[in-house]
Amino acid sequence: MSLQFISDSKGETTGVFIPINEWNELKNKFKGIDELDKTSIPDWHIDLVRNRMSEYKKHPEQVLDFDTAMDEIEKEL
């Protein structure tokens, strides 16, 4: 796949360009993929994720890895 990455002035990737023929192949392979851009994420969900990311950046030591989190959940069952 010949993707082109779009970067901002800081060099951070901000987007991806997919050639139309490859996009059409993806649409044929993964039915409904073209509907993904038509669904909107509710503002409350965006706010929730941003708040969680902010809290993570303030206290990264409080995050559990997947296995530890699953062990703790299973203990409560």
mmCIF file of the N, C-alpha and C atoms, coordinates in Angstrom:
data_MODEL
# 
_entry.id   MODEL 
# 
loop_
_atom_site.group_PDB 
_atom_site.id 
_atom_site.type_symbol 
_atom_site.label_atom_id 
_atom_site.label_alt_id 
_atom_site.label_comp_id 
_atom_site.label_asym_id 
_atom_site.label_entity_id 
_atom_site.label_seq_id 
_atom_site.pdbx_PDB_ins_code 
_atom_site.Cartn_x 
_atom_site.Cartn_y 
_atom_site.Cartn_z 
_atom_site.occupancy 
_atom_site.B_iso_or_equiv 
_atom_site.pdbx_formal_charge 
_atom_site.auth_seq_id 
_atom_site.auth_comp_id 
_atom_site.auth_asym_id 
_atom_site.auth_atom_id 
_atom_site.pdbx_PDB_model_num 
ATOM 1   N N  . MET A 1 1  ? 0.857   -1.168  0.000  1.00 0.00 ? 1  MET A N  1 
ATOM 2   C CA . MET A 1 1  ? 0.000   0.000   0.000  1.00 0.00 ? 1  MET A CA 1 
ATOM 3   C C  . MET A 1 1  ? 0.903   1.231   0.000  1.00 0.00 ? 1  MET A C  1 
ATOM 4   N N  . SER A 1 2  ? 0.623   2.159   -0.866 1.00 0.00 ? 2  SER A N  1 
ATOM 5   C CA . SER A 1 2  ? 1.459   3.355   -0.989 1.00 0.00 ? 2  SER A CA 1 
ATOM 6   C C  . SER A 1 2  ? 0.792   4.545   -0.307 1.00 0.00 ? 2  SER A C  1 
ATOM 7   N N  . LEU A 1 3  ? 0.837   4.559   1.007  1.00 0.00 ? 3  LEU A N  1 
ATOM 8   C CA . LEU A 1 3  ? 0.251   5.641   1.780  1.00 0.00 ? 3  LEU A CA 1 
ATOM 9   C C  . LEU A 1 3  ? 1.183   6.838   1.801  1.00 0.00 ? 3  LEU A C  1 
ATOM 10  N N  . GLN A 1 4  ? 0.604   8.021   1.902  1.00 0.00 ? 4  GLN A N  1 
ATOM 11  C CA . GLN A 1 4  ? 1.386   9.234   2.093  1.00 0.00 ? 4  GLN A CA 1 
ATOM 12  C C  . GLN A 1 4  ? 0.949   9.846   3.415  1.00 0.00 ? 4  GLN A C  1 
ATOM 13  N N  . PHE A 1 5  ? 1.900   10.105  4.271  1.00 0.00 ? 5  PHE A N  1 
ATOM 14  C CA . PHE A 1 5  ? 1.593   10.667  5.577  1.00 0.00 ? 5  PHE A CA 1 
ATOM 15  C C  . PHE A 1 5  ? 1.704   12.184  5.494  1.00 0.00 ? 5  PHE A C  1 
ATOM 16  N N  . ILE A 1 6  ? 0.753   12.846  6.104  1.00 0.00 ? 6  ILE A N  1 
ATOM 17  C CA . ILE A 1 6  ? 0.705   14.304  6.113  1.00 0.00 ? 6  ILE A CA 1 
ATOM 18  C C  . ILE A 1 6  ? 1.156   14.762  7.494  1.00 0.00 ? 6  ILE A C  1 
ATOM 19  N N  . SER A 1 7  ? 2.115   15.681  7.535  1.00 0.00 ? 7  SER A N  1 
ATOM 20  C CA . SER A 1 7  ? 2.674   16.153  8.802  1.00 0.00 ? 7  SER A CA 1 
ATOM 21  C C  . SER A 1 7  ? 2.460   17.643  8.967  1.00 0.00 ? 7  SER A C  1 
ATOM 22  N N  . ASP A 1 8  ? 2.408   18.072  10.239 1.00 0.00 ? 8  ASP A N  1 
ATOM 23  C CA . ASP A 1 8  ? 2.301   19.502  10.513 1.00 0.00 ? 8  ASP A CA 1 
ATOM 24  C C  . ASP A 1 8  ? 3.696   20.116  10.580 1.00 0.00 ? 8  ASP A C  1 
ATOM 25  N N  . SER A 1 9  ? 3.783   21.382  10.945 1.00 0.00 ? 9  SER A N  1 
ATOM 26  C CA . SER A 1 9  ? 5.072   22.081  10.976 1.00 0.00 ? 9  SER A CA 1 
ATOM 27  C C  . SER A 1 9  ? 6.017   21.547  12.041 1.00 0.00 ? 9  SER A C  1 
ATOM 28  N N  . LYS A 1 10 ? 5.474   20.776  13.004 1.00 0.00 ? 10 LYS A N  1 
ATOM 29  C CA . LYS A 1 10 ? 6.303   20.182  14.053 1.00 0.00 ? 10 LYS A CA 1 
ATOM 30  C C  . LYS A 1 10 ? 6.776   18.780  13.674 1.00 0.00 ? 10 LYS A C  1 
ATOM 31  N N  . GLY A 1 11 ? 6.350   18.321  12.504 1.00 0.00 ? 11 GLY A N  1 
ATOM 32  C CA . GLY A 1 11 ? 6.736   16.988  12.064 1.00 0.00 ? 11 GLY A CA 1 
ATOM 33  C C  . GLY A 1 11 ? 5.826   15.883  12.561 1.00 0.00 ? 11 GLY A C  1 
ATOM 34  N N  . GLU A 1 12 ? 4.735   16.252  13.237 1.00 0.00 ? 12 GLU A N  1 
ATOM 35  C CA . GLU A 1 12 ? 3.800   15.256  13.745 1.00 0.00 ? 12 GLU A CA 1 
ATOM 36  C C  . GLU A 1 12 ? 2.806   14.882  12.656 1.00 0.00 ? 12 GLU A C  1 
ATOM 37  N N  . THR A 1 13 ? 2.532   13.573  12.544 1.00 0.00 ? 13 THR A N  1 
ATOM 38  C CA . THR A 1 13 ? 1.600   13.100  11.539 1.00 0.00 ? 13 THR A CA 1 
ATOM 39  C C  . THR A 1 13 ? 0.192   13.553  11.888 1.00 0.00 ? 13 THR A C  1 
ATOM 40  N N  . THR A 1 14 ? -0.454  14.183  10.932 1.00 0.00 ? 14 THR A N  1 
ATOM 41  C CA . THR A 1 14 ? -1.813  14.688  11.151 1.00 0.00 ? 14 THR A CA 1 
ATOM 42  C C  . THR A 1 14 ? -2.830  14.036  10.233 1.00 0.00 ? 14 THR A C  1 
ATOM 43  N N  . GLY A 1 15 ? -2.361  13.279  9.250  1.00 0.00 ? 15 GLY A N  1 
ATOM 44  C CA . GLY A 1 15 ? -3.284  12.639  8.333  1.00 0.00 ? 15 GLY A CA 1 
ATOM 45  C C  . GLY A 1 15 ? -2.587  11.632  7.451  1.00 0.00 ? 15 GLY A C  1 
ATOM 46  N N  . VAL A 1 16 ? -3.410  10.917  6.692  1.00 0.00 ? 16 VAL A N  1 
ATOM 47  C CA . VAL A 1 16 ? -2.902  9.911   5.774  1.00 0.00 ? 16 VAL A CA 1 
ATOM 48  C C  . VAL A 1 16 ? -3.658  10.037  4.458  1.00 0.00 ? 16 VAL A C  1 
ATOM 49  N N  . PHE A 1 17 ? -2.940  9.996   3.372  1.00 0.00 ? 17 PHE A N  1 
ATOM 50  C CA . PHE A 1 17 ? -3.545  10.005  2.051  1.00 0.00 ? 17 PHE A CA 1 
ATOM 51  C C  . PHE A 1 17 ? -3.484  8.589   1.500  1.00 0.00 ? 17 PHE A C  1 
ATOM 52  N N  . ILE A 1 18 ? -4.637  8.069   1.082  1.00 0.00 ? 18 ILE A N  1 
ATOM 53  C CA . ILE A 1 18 ? -4.725  6.741   0.480  1.00 0.00 ? 18 ILE A CA 1 
ATOM 54  C C  . ILE A 1 18 ? -5.126  6.931   -0.982 1.00 0.00 ? 18 ILE A C  1 
ATOM 55  N N  . PRO A 1 19 ? -4.326  6.441   -1.916 1.00 0.00 ? 19 PRO A N  1 
ATOM 56  C CA . PRO A 1 19 ? -4.714  6.558   -3.326 1.00 0.00 ? 19 PRO A CA 1 
ATOM 57  C C  . PRO A 1 19 ? -6.085  5.930   -3.555 1.00 0.00 ? 19 PRO A C  1 
ATOM 58  N N  . ILE A 1 20 ? -6.869  6.506   -4.455 1.00 0.00 ? 20 ILE A N  1 
ATOM 59  C CA . ILE A 1 20 ? -8.258  6.100   -4.649 1.00 0.00 ? 20 ILE A CA 1 
ATOM 60  C C  . ILE A 1 20 ? -8.393  4.633   -5.030 1.00 0.00 ? 20 ILE A C  1 
ATOM 61  N N  . ASN A 1 21 ? -7.492  4.117   -5.854 1.00 0.00 ? 21 ASN A N  1 
ATOM 62  C CA . ASN A 1 21 ? -7.600  2.709   -6.237 1.00 0.00 ? 21 ASN A CA 1 
ATOM 63  C C  . ASN A 1 21 ? -7.400  1.796   -5.026 1.00 0.00 ? 21 ASN A C  1 
ATOM 64  N N  . GLU A 1 22 ? -6.518  2.177   -4.127 1.00 0.00 ? 22 GLU A N  1 
ATOM 65  C CA . GLU A 1 22 ? -6.314  1.380   -2.917 1.00 0.00 ? 22 GLU A CA 1 
ATOM 66  C C  . GLU A 1 22 ? -7.493  1.540   -1.950 1.00 0.00 ? 22 GLU A C  1 
ATOM 67  N N  . TRP A 1 23 ? -8.071  2.732   -1.902 1.00 0.00 ? 23 TRP A N  1 
ATOM 68  C CA . TRP A 1 23 ? -9.262  2.952   -1.081 1.00 0.00 ? 23 TRP A CA 1 
ATOM 69  C C  . TRP A 1 23 ? -10.410 2.076   -1.581 1.00 0.00 ? 23 TRP A C  1 
ATOM 70  N N  . ASN A 1 24 ? -10.575 2.009   -2.882 1.00 0.00 ? 24 ASN A N  1 
ATOM 71  C CA . ASN A 1 24 ? -11.628 1.171   -3.462 1.00 0.00 ? 24 ASN A CA 1 
ATOM 72  C C  . ASN A 1 24 ? -11.400 -0.311  -3.141 1.00 0.00 ? 24 ASN A C  1 
ATOM 73  N N  . GLU A 1 25 ? -10.150 -0.744  -3.168 1.00 0.00 ? 25 GLU A N  1 
ATOM 74  C CA . GLU A 1 25 ? -9.833  -2.131  -2.796 1.00 0.00 ? 25 GLU A CA 1 
ATOM 75  C C  . GLU A 1 25 ? -10.202 -2.389  -1.331 1.00 0.00 ? 25 GLU A C  1 
ATOM 76  N N  . LEU A 1 26 ? -9.881  -1.433  -0.454 1.00 0.00 ? 26 LEU A N  1 
ATOM 77  C CA . LEU A 1 26 ? -10.228 -1.573  0.962  1.00 0.00 ? 26 LEU A CA 1 
ATOM 78  C C  . LEU A 1 26 ? -11.743 -1.634  1.152  1.00 0.00 ? 26 LEU A C  1 
ATOM 79  N N  . LYS A 1 27 ? -12.469 -0.806  0.406  1.00 0.00 ? 27 LYS A N  1 
ATOM 80  C CA . LYS A 1 27 ? -13.936 -0.809  0.511  1.00 0.00 ? 27 LYS A CA 1 
ATOM 81  C C  . LYS A 1 27 ? -14.512 -2.144  0.077  1.00 0.00 ? 27 LYS A C  1 
ATOM 82  N N  . ASN A 1 28 ? -13.925 -2.748  -0.940 1.00 0.00 ? 28 ASN A N  1 
ATOM 83  C CA . ASN A 1 28 ? -14.395 -4.061  -1.388 1.00 0.00 ? 28 ASN A CA 1 
ATOM 84  C C  . ASN A 1 28 ? -14.059 -5.147  -0.373 1.00 0.00 ? 28 ASN A C  1 
ATOM 85  N N  . LYS A 1 29 ? -12.895 -5.034  0.240  1.00 0.00 ? 29 LYS A N  1 
ATOM 86  C CA . LYS A 1 29 ? -12.445 -6.050  1.199  1.00 0.00 ? 29 LYS A CA 1 
ATOM 87  C C  . LYS A 1 29 ? -13.177 -5.926  2.533  1.00 0.00 ? 29 LYS A C  1 
ATOM 88  N N  . PHE A 1 30 ? -13.394 -4.705  2.982  1.00 0.00 ? 30 PHE A N  1 
ATOM 89  C CA . PHE A 1 30 ? -14.022 -4.455  4.283  1.00 0.00 ? 30 PHE A CA 1 
ATOM 90  C C  . PHE A 1 30 ? -15.328 -3.684  4.066  1.00 0.00 ? 30 PHE A C  1 
ATOM 91  N N  . LYS A 1 31 ? -16.380 -4.411  3.878  1.00 0.00 ? 31 LYS A N  1 
ATOM 92  C CA . LYS A 1 31 ? -17.688 -3.798  3.618  1.00 0.00 ? 31 LYS A CA 1 
ATOM 93  C C  . LYS A 1 31 ? -18.062 -2.850  4.762  1.00 0.00 ? 31 LYS A C  1 
ATOM 94  N N  . GLY A 1 32 ? -18.525 -1.681  4.403  1.00 0.00 ? 32 GLY A N  1 
ATOM 95  C CA . GLY A 1 32 ? -18.960 -0.711  5.399  1.00 0.00 ? 32 GLY A CA 1 
ATOM 96  C C  . GLY A 1 32 ? -17.876 0.238   5.870  1.00 0.00 ? 32 GLY A C  1 
ATOM 97  N N  . ILE A 1 33 ? -16.623 0.015   5.428  1.00 0.00 ? 33 ILE A N  1 
ATOM 98  C CA . ILE A 1 33 ? -15.529 0.886   5.877  1.00 0.00 ? 33 ILE A CA 1 
ATOM 99  C C  . ILE A 1 33 ? -15.761 2.335   5.471  1.00 0.00 ? 33 ILE A C  1 
ATOM 100 N N  . ASP A 1 34 ? -16.427 2.539   4.331  1.00 0.00 ? 34 ASP A N  1 
ATOM 101 C CA . ASP A 1 34 ? -16.664 3.907   3.875  1.00 0.00 ? 34 ASP A CA 1 
ATOM 102 C C  . ASP A 1 34 ? -17.716 4.621   4.709  1.00 0.00 ? 34 ASP A C  1 
ATOM 103 N N  . GLU A 1 35 ? -18.432 3.894   5.547  1.00 0.00 ? 35 GLU A N  1 
ATOM 104 C CA . GLU A 1 35 ? -19.416 4.506   6.437  1.00 0.00 ? 35 GLU A CA 1 
ATOM 105 C C  . GLU A 1 35 ? -18.763 5.073   7.695  1.00 0.00 ? 35 GLU A C  1 
ATOM 106 N N  . LEU A 1 36 ? -17.531 4.664   7.978  1.00 0.00 ? 36 LEU A N  1 
ATOM 107 C CA . LEU A 1 36 ? -16.867 5.109   9.199  1.00 0.00 ? 36 LEU A CA 1 
ATOM 108 C C  . LEU A 1 36 ? -16.732 6.616   9.273  1.00 0.00 ? 36 LEU A C  1 
ATOM 109 N N  . ASP A 1 37 ? -16.463 7.251   8.167  1.00 0.00 ? 37 ASP A N  1 
ATOM 110 C CA . ASP A 1 37 ? -16.294 8.701   8.200  1.00 0.00 ? 37 ASP A CA 1 
ATOM 111 C C  . ASP A 1 37 ? -17.613 9.453   8.287  1.00 0.00 ? 37 ASP A C  1 
ATOM 112 N N  . LYS A 1 38 ? -18.725 8.751   8.143  1.00 0.00 ? 38 LYS A N  1 
ATOM 113 C CA . LYS A 1 38 ? -20.029 9.389   8.198  1.00 0.00 ? 38 LYS A CA 1 
ATOM 114 C C  . LYS A 1 38 ? -20.632 9.363   9.597  1.00 0.00 ? 38 LYS A C  1 
ATOM 115 N N  . THR A 1 39 ? -20.022 8.595   10.467 1.00 0.00 ? 39 THR A N  1 
ATOM 116 C CA . THR A 1 39 ? -20.526 8.550   11.841 1.00 0.00 ? 39 THR A CA 1 
ATOM 117 C C  . THR A 1 39 ? -19.753 9.578   12.656 1.00 0.00 ? 39 THR A C  1 
ATOM 118 N N  . SER A 1 40 ? -20.453 10.257  13.507 1.00 0.00 ? 40 SER A N  1 
ATOM 119 C CA . SER A 1 40 ? -19.767 11.252  14.318 1.00 0.00 ? 40 SER A CA 1 
ATOM 120 C C  . SER A 1 40 ? -19.652 10.759  15.751 1.00 0.00 ? 40 SER A C  1 
ATOM 121 N N  . ILE A 1 41 ? -18.600 11.170  16.364 1.00 0.00 ? 41 ILE A N  1 
ATOM 122 C CA . ILE A 1 41 ? -18.373 10.827  17.759 1.00 0.00 ? 41 ILE A CA 1 
ATOM 123 C C  . ILE A 1 41 ? -19.043 11.906  18.598 1.00 0.00 ? 41 ILE A C  1 
ATOM 124 N N  . PRO A 1 42 ? -19.880 11.515  19.562 1.00 0.00 ? 42 PRO A N  1 
ATOM 125 C CA . PRO A 1 42 ? -20.558 12.525  20.384 1.00 0.00 ? 42 PRO A CA 1 
ATOM 126 C C  . PRO A 1 42 ? -19.551 13.379  21.157 1.00 0.00 ? 42 PRO A C  1 
ATOM 127 N N  . ASP A 1 43 ? -19.881 14.644  21.343 1.00 0.00 ? 43 ASP A N  1 
ATOM 128 C CA . ASP A 1 43 ? -18.998 15.562  22.062 1.00 0.00 ? 43 ASP A CA 1 
ATOM 129 C C  . ASP A 1 43 ? -18.672 15.063  23.463 1.00 0.00 ? 43 ASP A C  1 
ATOM 130 N N  . TRP A 1 44 ? -19.653 14.451  24.144 1.00 0.00 ? 44 TRP A N  1 
ATOM 131 C CA . TRP A 1 44 ? -19.411 13.982  25.507 1.00 0.00 ? 44 TRP A CA 1 
ATOM 132 C C  . TRP A 1 44 ? -18.339 12.896  25.513 1.00 0.00 ? 44 TRP A C  1 
ATOM 133 N N  . HIS A 1 45 ? -18.289 12.104  24.439 1.00 0.00 ? 45 HIS A N  1 
ATOM 134 C CA . HIS A 1 45 ? -17.300 11.026  24.384 1.00 0.00 ? 45 HIS A CA 1 
ATOM 135 C C  . HIS A 1 45 ? -15.901 11.595  24.123 1.00 0.00 ? 45 HIS A C  1 
ATOM 136 N N  . ILE A 1 46 ? -15.828 12.571  23.249 1.00 0.00 ? 46 ILE A N  1 
ATOM 137 C CA . ILE A 1 46 ? -14.555 13.237  22.980 1.00 0.00 ? 46 ILE A CA 1 
ATOM 138 C C  . ILE A 1 46 ? -14.038 13.888  24.260 1.00 0.00 ? 46 ILE A C  1 
ATOM 139 N N  . ASP A 1 47 ? -14.921 14.571  24.988 1.00 0.00 ? 47 ASP A N  1 
ATOM 140 C CA . ASP A 1 47 ? -14.526 15.213  26.248 1.00 0.00 ? 47 ASP A CA 1 
ATOM 141 C C  . ASP A 1 47 ? -14.039 14.191  27.260 1.00 0.00 ? 47 ASP A C  1 
ATOM 142 N N  . LEU A 1 48 ? -14.728 13.074  27.361 1.00 0.00 ? 48 LEU A N  1 
ATOM 143 C CA . LEU A 1 48 ? -14.349 12.027  28.311 1.00 0.00 ? 48 LEU A CA 1 
ATOM 144 C C  . LEU A 1 48 ? -12.951 11.488  27.999 1.00 0.00 ? 48 LEU A C  1 
ATOM 145 N N  . VAL A 1 49 ? -12.687 11.201  26.746 1.00 0.00 ? 49 VAL A N  1 
ATOM 146 C CA . VAL A 1 49 ? -11.377 10.682  26.347 1.00 0.00 ? 49 VAL A CA 1 
ATOM 147 C C  . VAL A 1 49 ? -10.289 11.721  26.600 1.00 0.00 ? 49 VAL A C  1 
ATOM 148 N N  . ARG A 1 50 ? -10.577 12.980  26.278 1.00 0.00 ? 50 ARG A N  1 
ATOM 149 C CA . ARG A 1 50 ? -9.577  14.037  26.518 1.00 0.00 ? 50 ARG A CA 1 
ATOM 150 C C  . ARG A 1 50 ? -9.273  14.175  28.012 1.00 0.00 ? 50 ARG A C  1 
ATOM 151 N N  . ASN A 1 51 ? -10.314 14.100  28.841 1.00 0.00 ? 51 ASN A N  1 
ATOM 152 C CA . ASN A 1 51 ? -10.097 14.179  30.287 1.00 0.00 ? 51 ASN A CA 1 
ATOM 153 C C  . ASN A 1 51 ? -9.269  13.005  30.796 1.00 0.00 ? 51 ASN A C  1 
ATOM 154 N N  . ARG A 1 52 ? -9.570  11.818  30.297 1.00 0.00 ? 52 ARG A N  1 
ATOM 155 C CA . ARG A 1 52 ? -8.801  10.635  30.713 1.00 0.00 ? 52 ARG A CA 1 
ATOM 156 C C  . ARG A 1 52 ? -7.349  10.732  30.277 1.00 0.00 ? 52 ARG A C  1 
ATOM 157 N N  . MET A 1 53 ? -7.106  11.233  29.069 1.00 0.00 ? 53 MET A N  1 
ATOM 158 C CA . MET A 1 53 ? -5.733  11.402  28.602 1.00 0.00 ? 53 MET A CA 1 
ATOM 159 C C  . MET A 1 53 ? -4.998  12.443  29.439 1.00 0.00 ? 53 MET A C  1 
ATOM 160 N N  . SER A 1 54 ? -5.689  13.499  29.807 1.00 0.00 ? 54 SER A N  1 
ATOM 161 C CA . SER A 1 54 ? -5.088  14.525  30.647 1.00 0.00 ? 54 SER A CA 1 
ATOM 162 C C  . SER A 1 54 ? -4.697  13.954  32.007 1.00 0.00 ? 54 SER A C  1 
ATOM 163 N N  . GLU A 1 55 ? -5.598  13.176  32.602 1.00 0.00 ? 55 GLU A N  1 
ATOM 164 C CA . GLU A 1 55 ? -5.306  12.546  33.893 1.00 0.00 ? 55 GLU A CA 1 
ATOM 165 C C  . GLU A 1 55 ? -4.145  11.561  33.777 1.00 0.00 ? 55 GLU A C  1 
ATOM 166 N N  . TYR A 1 56 ? -4.108  10.829  32.680 1.00 0.00 ? 56 TYR A N  1 
ATOM 167 C CA . TYR A 1 56 ? -3.002  9.886   32.473 1.00 0.00 ? 56 TYR A CA 1 
ATOM 168 C C  . TYR A 1 56 ? -1.669  10.629  32.413 1.00 0.00 ? 56 TYR A C  1 
ATOM 169 N N  . LYS A 1 57 ? -1.638  11.743  31.677 1.00 0.00 ? 57 LYS A N  1 
ATOM 170 C CA . LYS A 1 57 ? -0.399  12.504  31.549 1.00 0.00 ? 57 LYS A CA 1 
ATOM 171 C C  . LYS A 1 57 ? 0.052   13.070  32.890 1.00 0.00 ? 57 LYS A C  1 
ATOM 172 N N  . LYS A 1 58 ? -0.904  13.405  33.768 1.00 0.00 ? 58 LYS A N  1 
ATOM 173 C CA . LYS A 1 58 ? -0.565  13.922  35.093 1.00 0.00 ? 58 LYS A CA 1 
ATOM 174 C C  . LYS A 1 58 ? -0.060  12.820  36.017 1.00 0.00 ? 58 LYS A C  1 
ATOM 175 N N  . HIS A 1 59 ? -0.621  11.602  35.872 1.00 0.00 ? 59 HIS A N  1 
ATOM 176 C CA . HIS A 1 59 ? -0.316  10.501  36.792 1.00 0.00 ? 59 HIS A CA 1 
ATOM 177 C C  . HIS A 1 59 ? -0.113  9.178   36.054 1.00 0.00 ? 59 HIS A C  1 
ATOM 178 N N  . PRO A 1 60 ? 0.897   9.083   35.186 1.00 0.00 ? 60 PRO A N  1 
ATOM 179 C CA . PRO A 1 60 ? 1.085   7.847   34.410 1.00 0.00 ? 60 PRO A CA 1 
ATOM 180 C C  . PRO A 1 60 ? 1.406   6.632   35.284 1.00 0.00 ? 60 PRO A C  1 
ATOM 181 N N  . GLU A 1 61 ? 1.891   6.880   36.488 1.00 0.00 ? 61 GLU A N  1 
ATOM 182 C CA . GLU A 1 61 ? 2.232   5.768   37.382 1.00 0.00 ? 61 GLU A CA 1 
ATOM 183 C C  . GLU A 1 61 ? 0.994   5.047   37.902 1.00 0.00 ? 61 GLU A C  1 
ATOM 184 N N  . GLN A 1 62 ? -0.174  5.630   37.745 1.00 0.00 ? 62 GLN A N  1 
ATOM 185 C CA . GLN A 1 62 ? -1.406  5.012   38.243 1.00 0.00 ? 62 GLN A CA 1 
ATOM 186 C C  . GLN A 1 62 ? -2.037  4.051   37.241 1.00 0.00 ? 62 GLN A C  1 
ATOM 187 N N  . VAL A 1 63 ? -1.455  3.951   36.058 1.00 0.00 ? 63 VAL A N  1 
ATOM 188 C CA . VAL A 1 63 ? -2.021  3.091   35.022 1.00 0.00 ? 63 VAL A CA 1 
ATOM 189 C C  . VAL A 1 63 ? -1.578  1.652   35.242 1.00 0.00 ? 63 VAL A C  1 
ATOM 190 N N  . LEU A 1 64 ? -2.508  0.719   35.044 1.00 0.00 ? 64 LEU A N  1 
ATOM 191 C CA . LEU A 1 64 ? -2.199  -0.704  35.160 1.00 0.00 ? 64 LEU A CA 1 
ATOM 192 C C  . LEU A 1 64 ? -2.029  -1.296  33.768 1.00 0.00 ? 64 LEU A C  1 
ATOM 193 N N  . ASP A 1 65 ? -1.119  -2.259  33.648 1.00 0.00 ? 65 ASP A N  1 
ATOM 194 C CA . ASP A 1 65 ? -1.027  -2.946  32.372 1.00 0.00 ? 65 ASP A CA 1 
ATOM 195 C C  . ASP A 1 65 ? -2.225  -3.888  32.233 1.00 0.00 ? 65 ASP A C  1 
ATOM 196 N N  . PHE A 1 66 ? -2.451  -4.387  31.046 1.00 0.00 ? 66 PHE A N  1 
ATOM 197 C CA . PHE A 1 66 ? -3.640  -5.185  30.751 1.00 0.00 ? 66 PHE A CA 1 
ATOM 198 C C  . PHE A 1 66 ? -3.750  -6.403  31.656 1.00 0.00 ? 66 PHE A C  1 
ATOM 199 N N  . ASP A 1 67 ? -2.673  -7.161  31.792 1.00 0.00 ? 67 ASP A N  1 
ATOM 200 C CA . ASP A 1 67 ? -2.729  -8.394  32.586 1.00 0.00 ? 67 ASP A CA 1 
ATOM 201 C C  . ASP A 1 67 ? -3.063  -8.109  34.050 1.00 0.00 ? 67 ASP A C  1 
ATOM 202 N N  . THR A 1 68 ? -2.466  -7.072  34.610 1.00 0.00 ? 68 THR A N  1 
ATOM 203 C CA . THR A 1 68 ? -2.741  -6.719  36.002 1.00 0.00 ? 68 THR A CA 1 
ATOM 204 C C  . THR A 1 68 ? -4.194  -6.277  36.153 1.00 0.00 ? 68 THR A C  1 
ATOM 205 N N  . ALA A 1 69 ? -4.673  -5.466  35.234 1.00 0.00 ? 69 ALA A N  1 
ATOM 206 C CA . ALA A 1 69 ? -6.064  -5.010  35.293 1.00 0.00 ? 69 ALA A CA 1 
ATOM 207 C C  . ALA A 1 69 ? -7.017  -6.199  35.211 1.00 0.00 ? 69 ALA A C  1 
ATOM 208 N N  . MET A 1 70 ? -6.744  -7.137  34.313 1.00 0.00 ? 70 MET A N  1 
ATOM 209 C CA . MET A 1 70 ? -7.604  -8.317  34.182 1.00 0.00 ? 70 MET A CA 1 
ATOM 210 C C  . MET A 1 70 ? -7.570  -9.165  35.449 1.00 0.00 ? 70 MET A C  1 
ATOM 211 N N  . ASP A 1 71 ? -6.392  -9.319  36.060 1.00 0.00 ? 71 ASP A N  1 
ATOM 212 C CA . ASP A 1 71 ? -6.293  -10.070 37.309 1.00 0.00 ? 71 ASP A CA 1 
ATOM 213 C C  . ASP A 1 71 ? -7.150  -9.425  38.387 1.00 0.00 ? 71 ASP A C  1 
ATOM 214 N N  . GLU A 1 72 ? -7.114  -8.109  38.485 1.00 0.00 ? 72 GLU A N  1 
ATOM 215 C CA . GLU A 1 72 ? -7.892  -7.408  39.506 1.00 0.00 ? 72 GLU A CA 1 
ATOM 216 C C  . GLU A 1 72 ? -9.391  -7.541  39.248 1.00 0.00 ? 72 GLU A C  1 
ATOM 217 N N  . ILE A 1 73 ? -9.790  -7.476  37.994 1.00 0.00 ? 73 ILE A N  1 
ATOM 218 C CA . ILE A 1 73 ? -11.205 -7.642  37.651 1.00 0.00 ? 73 ILE A CA 1 
ATOM 219 C C  . ILE A 1 73 ? -11.667 -9.039  37.996 1.00 0.00 ? 73 ILE A C  1 
ATOM 220 N N  . GLU A 1 74 ? -10.862 -10.033 37.651 1.00 0.00 ? 74 GLU A N  1 
ATOM 221 C CA . GLU A 1 74 ? -11.236 -11.424 37.921 1.00 0.00 ? 74 GLU A CA 1 
ATOM 222 C C  . GLU A 1 74 ? -11.338 -11.718 39.411 1.00 0.00 ? 74 GLU A C  1 
ATOM 223 N N  . LYS A 1 75 ? -10.548 -11.048 40.230 1.00 0.00 ? 75 LYS A N  1 
ATOM 224 C CA . LYS A 1 75 ? -10.625 -11.231 41.688 1.00 0.00 ? 75 LYS A CA 1 
ATOM 225 C C  . LYS A 1 75 ? -11.984 -10.784 42.227 1.00 0.00 ? 75 LYS A C  1 
ATOM 226 N N  . GLU A 1 76 ? -12.561 -9.768  41.569 1.00 0.00 ? 76 GLU A N  1 
ATOM 227 C CA . GLU A 1 76 ? -13.838 -9.218  42.034 1.00 0.00 ? 76 GLU A CA 1 
ATOM 228 C C  . GLU A 1 76 ? -15.038 -10.011 41.541 1.00 0.00 ? 76 GLU A C  1 
ATOM 229 N N  . LEU A 1 77 ? -14.845 -10.940 40.645 1.00 0.00 ? 77 LEU A N  1 
ATOM 230 C CA . LEU A 1 77 ? -15.962 -11.721 40.103 1.00 0.00 ? 77 LEU A CA 1 
ATOM 231 C C  . LEU A 1 77 ? -16.354 -12.854 41.032 1.00 0.00 ? 77 LEU A C  1 
# 
